[in-house]
Every structure is written in C-alpha cells, then in structure tokens.
Amino acid sequence: MYINRKITRLSCILAGLLLGVAVPSVAQDGETIFKQNCAACHTVGKGRLVGPDLAGITSQRPEEWLIKWTRSSQTLIKSGDADAKAIFDEYNGLVMPDQNLPDADIKAIFAFVASKEAAAPAATSAPAEPATNASNHAMPEEIAQGRNIFVGSQRLINGGPSCISCHNISYKGIIPGGLLAKDLTTVYSRFGGDAGIQGILGAPPFPAMTEAYKNKPMTEKEIANLTAFFNKVDKDKAGQQVSAQNPLLYGGAAGFVVLILLYSLIWVKRKRFTVKRDIYLRQLKSI
C-alpha cells in the first residue's frame, strides 16, 4: 500500500512537470510553424497585414472552425459558413492559400497565438501603429531596378525566376506577362502596402512561389525595389493607357509566316521529279 502511494505521488509529480513543460513546448513549435506558414500574411497583436491580425482569434472562434479555415478557407466558404464568407468579402475576395497541415500543427499554431495574447494582453487591446510605407519615398533608380527585376532584365542575386514568368502587370512599356498566377497591377493596394508585399516576397506562402524560390530567396534590397515598383504601378494605373495587343503574340505570328515563306522558297528549288526519273526515261528510249 505504501509503495503504491509513493508510485501514485511520483506519477502526479511527473504529470505536473510534463504539463508545465508541454504548453510552452507546443507554443514554441507553433511559433516555428507560424513563421514558416503564416507570418507573411498575419501578425499577432501588431495590426492587419495581408490578412487579419490574429490577436484574440482563439477566443472568438472555436478550435474546429479554426482548423477548417486554416486547412481550406474556400471549402469552408463554399459550405455556406456565414463568418467565413464575411471575412472573404472584407478582404476583397483575397484567397487564403490552403495549408495542408496536420491537426496537431494547426493546434500548435493557435497555441502559440494564445500564448502571445496571454503574454501581452495590453498590446493586443491597444491600437496598432500605422505602417510606414518607405516605398513612397523610393528613388527613381530604385523603382527602375524593381521594374527590371519584374521583367527579368536584372537577374536576382540568388538565381530566382523573374515575376513576369508567371504574372502579368498592365503598365506602359512592359510586355504582357504570364497568366499562370494573379495579375499584379494593383497588388500594392490589395496587399496593404509595404508590409504586405514584403511579407509575401520574404516568406512566400503560395506553394508555387515557395517551390520557385526554395533556396533562392530574394534579398532585402530586391524586395524593397520590387515593392517600390509595385507602389508606382498602383499609383499610376488610373493614367495608364496600356494597349491590349500582345507584341509577343504578333511577333510570333509574323515569325511563323516568314519561316513558312522561307521553307517554301527552299522547297521550290528541290527537284520536281524523283531521282529515278532519268533512269526511267533512258529505259523508255532503249525500248
């Protein structure tokens, strides 16, 4: 009996120690996952970024709803969830990328969010300081460098692909770009200014971008120049008269016609008859 009581008491002590260590450990793991998957678009208590500030979210929404939203916000919206639809509309239809994470990782993220709220309750209730947009004061040469990075005439230092490979931007002097991803003409205002753009470029949350810039991240200077260029494009969009004609398309068509004519001229010079025709005619004469 005495031994059993000692074992029970020891078990309780160990359980208490484990509980005391487990919560910080989960929060710490959640912080790592948050930085990798969420920090580009969200803050905790520092104001709205590309997406909403997550301060207070764990008390506003049940855990099951948070898991569904994080894994696939569009699936939740299409299911008819009114709250999900309201958030989607509030952020101008900006689609949150699906996060294919196990439940344990998503729970760890929100454990970290809750720990941040508990650590600094005053900070979450105080209004966030307005973000400063340094790109408003960018020099013309910095904007020009951002433009060159976008179109690919200036290679990225770490070898990443140029933006125009996948994105289009409607701006005078820039040829139409790729259609694999969203048009970036108004990306600066859609993503909330410098903080949003720099967050996305610094830690891309979209699977295609993540893979494209894996081990090839943009430098801070490259991100700043691209941000300045996007700011300039967004401001100038009202006064831009961009031709809808695609010079690459027309150039390709013209090149195709030239090649057909060239091949036709070469083909005309080919013998009109088969190689064996002379032999055939000699045989006819000998008959």
C-alpha positions in Angstrom: 0.0 0.0 0.0 2.8 2.4 0.9 4.6 1.6 -2.3 1.5 2.2 -4.3 1.0 5.6 -2.7 4.6 6.5 -3.5 4.2 5.5 -7.1 0.9 7.4 -7.3 2.5 10.5 -5.8 5.5 10.2 -8.1 3.2 9.9 -11.1 1.3 13.0 -10.1 4.6 15.0 -9.8 5.8 13.8 -13.2 2.4 14.6 -14.8 2.6 18.1 -13.3 6.1 18.6 -14.6 5.1 17.3 -18.0 2.0 19.6 -18.1 4.2 22.5 -17.1 6.6 21.8 -19.9 4.1 20.7 -22.6 2.4 24.0 -23.1 5.5 26.1 -23.7 6.9 23.3 -26.0 3.7 23.2 -28.1 3.7 27.1 -28.3 7.4 27.0 -29.3 6.7 24.5 -32.1 3.7 26.6 -33.1 5.9 29.7 -33.3 8.2 27.9 -35.8 5.2 26.7 -37.9 3.6 30.2 -37.7 6.7 31.8 -39.0 7.0 29.3 -41.9 3.4 29.4 -43.0 1.5 32.4 -41.5 3.8 35.3 -40.8 3.9 36.5 -44.4 0.2 37.5 -44.1 -0.7 37.7 -40.4 0.6 39.2 -37.2 -0.4 38.6 -33.6 -1.2 42.0 -32.0 0.7 44.1 -34.5 -2.1 45.0 -36.8 -3.6 44.0 -40.1 -1.2 42.8 -42.7 -2.3 40.9 -45.9 -4.8 39.1 -43.7 -6.3 39.9 -40.4 -4.5 40.3 -37.1 -4.9 37.0 -35.3 -4.9 38.6 -31.8 -8.0 37.3 -29.9 -8.9 34.8 -32.6 -8.7 31.8 -30.3 -11.4 33.3 -28.1 -13.6 34.4 -31.0 -13.7 31.2 -32.9 -13.9 27.5 -31.8 -10.9 25.3 -32.5 -12.8 23.1 -35.0 -13.7 26.2 -37.1 -10.1 27.5 -37.0 -8.8 24.1 -38.2 -11.2 24.0 -41.1 -10.5 27.6 -42.1 -6.7 27.1 -41.9 -6.8 23.9 -43.9 -9.1 25.3 -46.7 -10.8 28.6 -46.3 -12.5 28.2 -49.7 -14.1 24.8 -48.8 -15.5 26.5 -45.6 -16.9 29.4 -47.6 -18.5 27.1 -50.2 -20.1 25.1 -47.4 -22.2 28.2 -46.6 -20.4 29.4 -43.4 -21.5 33.0 -42.9 -18.5 34.0 -40.9 -16.1 32.6 -43.5 -17.9 34.4 -46.3 -17.9 37.7 -44.3 -14.1 37.5 -43.8 -13.6 36.7 -47.5 -15.7 39.7 -48.5 -14.0 42.0 -46.0 -10.6 41.3 -47.7 -11.9 41.9 -51.2 -12.0 38.3 -52.2 -8.3 37.6 -51.5 -8.0 33.9 -51.3 -6.0 32.5 -48.4 -3.8 29.6 -49.6 -4.8 26.2 -48.3 -2.5 24.9 -45.6 -2.1 21.2 -45.9 -1.0 20.7 -42.3 -2.0 18.0 -39.8 -4.4 19.0 -37.0 -1.5 18.8 -34.4 0.4 21.5 -36.3 -2.6 23.8 -36.7 -3.4 23.4 -33.0 0.2 24.3 -32.2 -0.1 27.5 -34.3 -3.1 28.6 -32.3 -1.5 27.6 -29.0 1.3 30.0 -30.0 -1.2 32.7 -30.9 -2.9 32.2 -27.5 0.4 32.3 -25.7 1.2 35.7 -27.3 -2.2 37.0 -26.3 -1.6 35.9 -22.7 1.9 37.3 -22.6 0.9 40.8 -23.7 -2.8 41.5 -23.2 -2.3 45.2 -23.2 -0.6 45.1 -26.6 -3.5 43.3 -28.2 -6.0 45.8 -27.0 -4.0 48.9 -28.0 -4.4 50.2 -31.5 -1.6 49.2 -33.8 0.7 51.8 -35.1 0.1 52.7 -38.7 2.5 51.0 -41.1 5.1 53.2 -42.7 5.4 52.8 -46.4 9.1 53.5 -47.2 8.4 52.9 -50.9 6.6 56.2 -51.1 10.0 57.8 -50.9 11.9 55.5 -53.2 14.4 56.9 -55.6 13.7 56.7 -59.4 16.6 54.4 -59.8 15.3 52.0 -57.1 11.9 51.9 -58.9 13.7 51.3 -62.2 15.6 48.4 -60.6 12.3 46.9 -59.3 10.9 47.1 -62.9 14.0 45.4 -64.2 13.7 42.6 -61.6 10.0 42.1 -62.6 10.6 41.8 -66.3 13.8 39.8 -65.8 16.3 42.2 -67.4 18.1 42.2 -64.0 18.8 38.8 -62.6 18.1 38.1 -59.0 21.3 37.6 -56.9 20.3 34.1 -55.7 19.0 33.0 -59.1 15.3 33.0 -58.6 12.9 33.4 -61.5 11.6 36.8 -62.6 8.0 37.8 -61.7 6.9 38.1 -65.4 7.3 34.4 -65.8 4.0 33.8 -64.0 2.5 37.2 -63.5 1.1 40.0 -65.8 1.2 43.7 -65.0 -0.6 46.4 -67.0 1.9 49.2 -67.3 3.2 51.2 -70.2 6.4 49.9 -71.6 6.1 46.4 -70.2 5.1 43.5 -72.4 2.2 41.3 -71.2 3.4 38.6 -68.8 2.5 35.1 -67.7 -1.0 34.0 -67.0 -0.2 31.3 -64.5 -0.8 33.5 -61.5 -2.7 36.6 -60.5 -2.4 40.0 -62.2 -0.2 42.3 -60.1 -1.2 45.7 -61.4 -3.0 46.5 -58.1 -1.1 44.2 -55.8 0.3 47.0 -53.7 -3.1 48.3 -52.5 -4.6 44.8 -52.4 -1.9 43.5 -50.0 -1.9 46.6 -47.8 1.3 48.4 -48.8 4.9 47.7 -48.0 4.3 45.3 -45.1 2.1 43.0 -47.2 4.3 43.0 -50.3 7.5 42.5 -48.3 5.9 39.8 -46.2 4.8 37.8 -49.2 8.1 38.2 -51.0 10.2 37.5 -47.9 8.3 34.3 -47.0 6.1 33.2 -49.9 3.0 31.4 -48.6 1.8 30.2 -52.0 3.0 26.7 -53.0 4.3 27.6 -56.5 6.2 30.6 -55.1 7.6 28.6 -52.3 9.0 26.0 -54.7 10.2 28.6 -57.2 12.2 30.5 -54.6 13.3 27.5 -52.5 16.9 28.0 -51.6 16.8 31.1 -53.9 15.3 33.8 -51.7 15.2 37.5 -52.8 17.5 39.9 -50.9 16.0 42.7 -48.8 17.2 45.2 -51.4 15.5 43.3 -54.2 12.3 43.1 -52.2 12.4 46.8 -51.4 12.9 47.7 -55.1 10.1 45.5 -56.3 7.8 46.9 -53.6 8.7 50.5 -54.8 7.9 49.4 -58.4 4.5 47.9 -57.4 3.7 51.1 -55.5 4.5 53.2 -58.6 2.4 51.0 -60.8 -0.6 51.1 -58.4 -0.5 54.9 -58.2 -0.1 55.3 -62.0 -2.8 52.8 -63.0 -5.5 55.5 -63.5 -3.5 57.4 -66.0 -2.2 54.5 -67.9 -3.4 53.6 -71.4 -2.0 50.2 -71.9 -2.5 48.5 -75.3 -4.3 45.2 -75.1 -2.2 43.9 -78.0 0.4 41.4 -77.2 3.6 42.1 -79.1 4.9 38.6 -78.4 1.8 37.1 -80.0 2.0 39.2 -83.1 5.8 38.8 -83.3 5.4 35.1 -83.1 2.8 35.1 -85.8 4.9 37.2 -88.1 7.9 35.0 -87.5 5.8 31.9 -88.3 4.8 33.5 -91.7 8.4 34.4 -92.5 9.5 30.8 -91.8 6.7 29.4 -94.0 7.8 31.6 -96.9 11.4 30.7 -96.4 10.7 27.0 -96.4 8.5 27.4 -99.5 11.4 29.1 -101.4 13.7 26.3 -100.4 11.2 23.7 -101.4 10.7 25.2 -104.8 14.4 24.6 -105.6 14.0 20.9 -104.9 13.9 18.6 -108.0 10.4 18.4 -109.4 10.7 14.8 -110.1 12.1 11.8 -108.4 15.8 10.8 -108.6 14.9 7.7 -110.7 13.1 9.6 -113.4 16.2 9.9 -115.6 16.7 6.1 -115.4 13.1 5.6 -116.3 13.4 7.8 -119.4 16.6 6.1 -120.6 14.8 2.8 -120.3 11.9 4.1 -122.4 14.3 5.2 -125.2 16.0 1.9 -125.3 12.8 0.1 -126.0 
